[in-house]
Amino acid sequence: MPSREEFPGSRPASAMSGSSASVPNMSGSRATSVAGTSMGTKGLGSTPIAPGWTMRPFLSHRHLLDGTGGRREDRDEESQSQPIGSFPLQVQESLIIEDLLSVLVAIDGKFLRLKERPSASGVSLHVTPDHSLDPSLADLVERVVPLAQYYLTVVRFTELRQQYEFGLVNHALCSAMDEMLREYLILIAQLESEAVQAQLTLQRVWFYIQPAMQTLRVLSNLCLAIETNSPLGAAASRTAGSGSRALRGGALLNVLIEHSAAAGGEQHSAKLFEFLVERAATPYLGMLEKWLYQGVVDDPYSEFMVEEKPNRPYFDDSYWEKRFLTREAHIPAFLDREVASKVLTTGKYLTVL
């Protein structure tokens, strides 16, 4: 990523460079919509439902798939623009850089066409350059455009899982990812500033995005892994109203911890997962603290390891065994079974004091 000296007046993006500093803000704008779908009529218990006016297809990039609102491709075809190959090489590079910076935030370009196609992981983003583009420039573009797919995957994941019904752990995880997305958008803005000053080449773009490419690739793979680990599979976890069936709470923390352990040999990924686990575990640890110190189950989204059966009467023969139960799937990996049993018993004692 460019340094502060290379971009006067801008702050450095230490998260993308993998420095030991805390991960700074990196999130772009996002709607409370779900990739162009609408919320169901029911939430999880008393869970609020997002209103219909929050469904904005352009902020979720759904228009790339269904053509909502008309695409730039249609307007360009009407204007019969001149093929990019008819320009000198230097002009071609300037034009393709302008398009490429738009594509990196999932916005259709004039000479780079965006189109989504079904794939094994849901939908994949395909970028089709103008056929007359110089081969050397086309090769660099081909190496850069996977970053747009990573960005789109993470944006759609956070837009979906910020819905109320997905629970506090998902909300905290999305908040952490948003910080890194915001830093990514700062990088794109810095590159655009360089392009306006005619100081940016495709080689420099490729050099500057390397830390961002690594970070967003890890985040994208994590998003796909979380969706795949959902009880009903990836397809179900991408639909609105599926929060009650999606990976959540302690089960989600276990997936994060598993990926963190697997990334132990790679410093950048290890620090990234350490940050994500720390942020995602904050609401869960708050529930755990309340249970251990007050004997209260504060779990509005059913994602804590202790489940309370409020319909059970107090102080009858079945109270001790059936009033509070353990959710095995939501016991985090940092608590073994013996400790989890003691946690359950401790909270039970407090409820009768």
Secondary structure as UniProt FT lines:
FT   TURN            4..6
FT   TURN            8..9
FT   HELIX           14..17
FT   TURN            35..36
FT   TURN            45..46
FT   HELIX           52..54
FT   TURN            57..62
FT   HELIX           63..66
FT   TURN            68..69
FT   HELIX           72..79
FT   HELIX           84..86
FT   HELIX           89..103
FT   TURN            104..106
FT   STRAND          112..119
FT   TURN            120..121
FT   STRAND          122..129
FT   TURN            131..132
FT   HELIX           135..144
FT   HELIX           146..161
FT   HELIX           164..166
FT   HELIX           168..196
FT   TURN            197..198
FT   HELIX           202..208
FT   HELIX           210..228
FT   TURN            231..232
FT   HELIX           233..237
FT   TURN            240..241
FT   TURN            243..245
FT   HELIX           249..262
FT   TURN            263..265
FT   HELIX           267..294
FT   TURN            300..301
FT   STRAND          306..308
FT   TURN            310..311
FT   TURN            314..315
FT   TURN            317..318
FT   HELIX           319..322
FT   STRAND          324..326
FT   HELIX           328..330
FT   TURN            333..334
FT   HELIX           337..352
//
